[in-house]
């Protein structure tokens, strides 16, 4: 007799044998016992969770010679025929290869016939979502009102592709993924009954790799047991499946915590030389950090599920203590992004090595992970003090000019106050004129002590909110650099001079409104990048009072303060050039003779006046 695979040999034969689906086995058992079975069922769930096996168990329970029963005998002719697929009353149809309307028409023709051996005819349609729309429509009427002795069982892994009209005519049962502990317990039972020696660690690895499917777990056990000579160990399972192994992955995590870049690169090179796939290495590294995240928040049951034993769970919690939760979440995000990049990268290994080194060199908190240069940008630069002094000087000069123009301060006094360490205090009515370059005039000593904080997450939120508020204003941030913020100001370095000009003159209010809403206090935008030009602006000289004649001085004294003299010079008259002479035309000699003036005679004049109407007539 040929060898039978483990997943076929250990397929459940009764509702009690179902693993991890107690909610379904209990409901169907009561339906069979009470005789309230429906005419149509829809079984949904991931692969390998027991959908088809449950459909065959239900068929055997209804058609068994001792039935309806919850424990089919397995010895009668009906049970044996259903088990080997030769029953004339149980039809198992693969919808992936019989998906057309012609197959459904044939099914409708055979439904009308009575069962030959059992009590009812059962149609098991696997992967029912593969049927065409026309086939579904042809099945609707039969599914809604089948003959009394017919039962339909539809199974699918993608229930969202099944039309709502089909689902409404069926009782739906959702099969869950089987937990690692339940799969490990079932594998231990199968190994004992089959005479397979296996370590608990090996079975834990197989259960974790099955991804909630019992059929996959039994298939992996069958594959690994063929490789083992004697007892099946965890190393043999890892070798058979091409896994990296928990020990090596845990070592990589410890090296990340210790910032050991050279050790990480050496370990990665060793794994690649041993035949491990680069993508698989990072998938297992992500799963390990997920286990650390769950163990770090106190998920003891989940940690034990990932590790297998209590001792391994304790070690997992100890490794999780090396990282903070924000660091673990940031690492998981970075690994996920790297896996996406490696799919299209010409050299995936370079991408992987760059990630490992960046995890060792930079801070791992989410606030710093927005850009690789963020930690360096948080430190005050060498030119911060110089820039602050220049900004303070510009503010003072601007304030002095505004005071001179308003007439409240004389020019020498304004220049003297601008040169002094104290800032010029402007009148309230003229204060807005000084906002062209900075928020307010501050002494250089205070400006040097103010340090900027760089919050890239806040900058990203600001950019997003600005795009919603005003797309034109948001376009000015193209290529711009964020240079931090203080208690009252935030600094932006636009990429172009025109963008800097537009922000200062047209969109300043929108920028400040959005940032004020985000931080909850009044903020002011400061555009940097033209400090060199501001530094070279010459100090305006004090205007000299002209010497007026005595009569003008008397008039000024009479007019009082605020009077001024404006000298208006009459522009010199410029003689317009004579227009070019028009070309003379040749006039015939007859036209050069002047015409005589016609003088009417008295009779002609009288005759003309006689023809005019009288005043009464008009």
HUBEL-V793906 format. One record per backbone hydrogen bond with DSSP energy under -1.0 kcal/mol. NH is the residue of the N-H (numbers start at 0). CO is the residue of the C=O. E is the energy in kcal/mol with one decimal. If there is no record, write none. Layout:
NH,CO,E / NH,CO,E
This chain:
8,4,-2.5 / 9,5,-2.6 / 16,13,-1.1 / 24,20,-2.4 / 25,21,-2.4 / 27,23,-2.7 / 28,24,-1.9 / 29,25,-1.7 / 30,26,-1.9 / 31,27,-2.4 / 32,28,-2.4 / 33,29,-2.5 / 35,30,-2.0 / 40,151,-2.2 / 41,170,-2.9 / 42,153,-3.6 / 43,172,-2.6 / 44,155,-1.0 / 53,49,-2.0 / 54,50,-1.9 / 55,51,-2.1 / 56,52,-2.2 / 57,53,-2.4 / 58,54,-1.9 / 59,55,-2.6 / 60,56,-2.4 / 61,57,-1.7 / 62,58,-2.1 / 63,59,-1.3 / 66,63,-1.6 / 68,60,-1.6 / 79,75,-2.2 / 80,76,-2.2 / 81,77,-2.2 / 82,78,-2.1 / 83,79,-2.1 / 85,80,-2.0 / 86,80,-1.1 / 90,121,-2.9 / 92,123,-3.3 / 94,125,-2.4 / 97,93,-1.4 / 103,99,-1.2 / 104,100,-2.0 / 105,101,-2.0 / 106,102,-2.0 / 107,103,-2.1 / 108,104,-1.5 / 109,105,-1.7 / 110,106,-1.5 / 112,109,-1.1 / 120,148,-3.4 / 121,88,-2.9 / 122,150,-2.6 / 123,90,-3.4 / 124,152,-2.3 / 125,92,-2.7 / 127,154,-2.3 / 129,126,-1.9 / 130,127,-1.8 / 131,98,-2.0 / 135,131,-2.3 / 136,132,-2.2 / 137,133,-2.1 / 138,134,-1.5 / 142,138,-2.6 / 143,139,-2.0 / 144,140,-2.2 / 149,146,-1.8 / 150,120,-2.4 / 151,38,-2.6 / 152,122,-3.0 / 153,40,-3.2 / 154,124,-2.5 / 155,42,-2.2 / 160,157,-1.7 / 161,158,-1.5 / 166,162,-2.1 / 167,163,-2.3 / 168,165,-1.1 / 169,166,-1.5 / 170,39,-1.8 / 172,41,-2.9 / 174,43,-3.8 / 177,211,-2.2 / 182,178,-2.2 / 183,179,-2.7 / 184,180,-2.2 / 185,181,-2.1 / 186,182,-2.6 / 187,183,-2.1 / 188,184,-1.8 / 189,185,-2.4 / 190,186,-2.6 / 191,187,-2.2 / 192,188,-2.4 / 193,189,-2.1 / 194,190,-1.0 / 195,190,-2.3 / 198,231,-2.9 / 202,198,-2.0 / 203,199,-2.3 / 204,200,-2.0 / 205,201,-2.1 / 206,202,-2.5 / 207,203,-2.1 / 208,204,-2.2 / 209,205,-1.1 / 212,209,-1.0 / 213,47,-1.9 / 216,212,-1.8 / 217,213,-2.4 / 218,214,-2.1 / 219,215,-2.5 / 220,216,-2.4 / 221,217,-2.3 / 222,218,-2.1 / 223,219,-2.8 / 224,220,-2.4 / 227,223,-1.8 / 231,196,-2.9 / 236,232,-1.8 / 237,233,-2.5 / 238,234,-2.2 / 239,235,-2.4 / 240,236,-2.3 / 241,237,-1.0 / 242,237,-2.2 / 248,244,-2.0 / 249,245,-2.8 / 250,246,-1.9 / 251,247,-2.0 / 252,248,-2.1 / 253,249,-2.2 / 254,250,-2.1 / 255,251,-1.9 / 256,252,-2.1 / 257,253,-2.1 / 259,254,-2.7 / 260,258,-1.2 / 263,259,-1.8 / 264,260,-2.2 / 265,261,-2.2 / 266,262,-2.6 / 267,263,-2.5 / 268,264,-2.3 / 269,265,-2.1 / 270,266,-2.1 / 271,267,-2.2 / 272,268,-2.2 / 273,269,-1.4 / 274,271,-1.4 / 275,270,-2.1 / 280,276,-2.0 / 281,277,-1.6 / 282,278,-1.8 / 283,279,-2.3 / 284,280,-2.0 / 285,281,-2.2 / 286,282,-2.0 / 287,283,-2.2 / 288,284,-2.2 / 289,285,-2.0 / 290,286,-2.1 / 291,287,-2.2 / 292,288,-2.4 / 293,289,-2.3 / 294,290,-2.6 / 295,291,-2.3 / 296,292,-1.0 / 297,294,-1.2 / 298,293,-2.3 / 299,297,-2.0 / 302,298,-2.6 / 303,299,-2.7 / 304,300,-1.8 / 305,301,-2.1 / 306,302,-2.4 / 307,303,-3.0 / 312,308,-1.9 / 313,309,-2.1 / 314,310,-2.0 / 315,311,-2.0 / 316,312,-2.0 / 317,313,-1.8 / 318,314,-2.2 / 319,315,-2.0 / 320,316,-1.2 / 321,318,-1.2 / 322,319,-1.3 / 327,323,-2.3 / 328,324,-2.4 / 329,325,-2.0 / 330,326,-2.3 / 331,327,-2.4 / 332,328,-2.1 / 333,329,-2.4 / 334,330,-2.6 / 335,331,-2.2 / 336,332,-2.2 / 337,333,-2.2 / 338,334,-2.4 / 339,335,-1.6 / 340,336,-2.1 / 341,337,-2.5 / 343,340,-1.1 / 344,340,-1.3 / 350,346,-1.3 / 351,347,-2.3 / 352,348,-2.8 / 353,349,-2.3 / 354,350,-1.8 / 355,351,-2.1 / 356,352,-2.3 / 357,353,-2.3 / 358,354,-2.2 / 360,356,-1.9 / 361,357,-2.1 / 367,364,-1.0 / 373,370,-1.2 / 376,372,-2.0 / 377,373,-1.4 / 386,382,-2.7 / 387,383,-2.3 / 388,384,-2.2 / 389,385,-2.3 / 390,386,-2.5 / 391,387,-2.2 / 392,388,-2.4 / 393,389,-2.4 / 394,390,-2.3 / 395,391,-2.3 / 396,392,-2.6 / 397,393,-2.6 / 398,394,-2.3 / 399,395,-2.3 / 400,396,-2.5 / 401,397,-2.1 / 402,398,-2.0 / 403,399,-2.3 / 404,400,-2.4 / 405,401,-1.7 / 407,402,-1.0 / 408,402,-1.2 / 413,409,-2.5 / 414,410,-2.5 / 415,411,-2.3 / 416,412,-2.5 / 417,413,-2.2 / 418,414,-1.9 / 419,415,-1.0 / 432,429,-1.3 / 433,430,-1.8 / 434,431,-1.4 / 446,442,-1.9 / 447,443,-1.9 / 452,484,-2.5 / 458,454,-1.9 / 459,455,-2.4 / 460,456,-2.2 / 461,457,-2.5 / 462,458,-2.5 / 463,459,-2.2 / 464,460,-2.7 / 465,461,-2.5 / 466,462,-1.8 / 467,463,-1.5 / 468,464,-2.4 / 469,465,-3.1 / 473,469,-2.1 / 474,470,-1.7 / 476,473,-1.6 / 477,474,-1.3 / 479,476,-2.1 / 480,492,-2.0 / 482,490,-2.2 / 484,452,-1.6 / 485,488,-3.4 / 489,523,-2.1 / 490,483,-2.8 / 491,525,-2.5 / 492,480,-2.8 / 499,495,-1.9 / 500,496,-2.4 / 501,497,-2.3 / 502,498,-2.3 / 503,499,-2.1 / 504,500,-2.4 / 505,501,-2.4 / 506,501,-2.1 / 510,506,-2.0 / 511,507,-2.5 / 512,508,-2.1 / 513,509,-2.3 / 514,510,-2.2 / 515,511,-2.2 / 516,512,-1.7 / 517,513,-1.6 / 518,514,-2.3 / 519,515,-1.9 / 523,487,-1.7 / 525,489,-2.3 / 527,491,-2.8 / 533,529,-2.0 / 534,530,-2.4 / 535,531,-1.3 / 536,533,-1.1 / 552,548,-2.1 / 553,549,-2.3 / 554,550,-1.9 / 555,551,-2.2 / 556,552,-2.2 / 557,553,-2.0 / 558,554,-2.5 / 559,555,-1.5 / 562,559,-1.3 / 592,589,-1.2 / 604,600,-2.0 / 605,601,-2.4 / 606,602,-2.4 / 607,603,-1.9 / 608,604,-2.2 / 609,605,-2.2 / 610,606,-1.2 / 617,613,-1.5
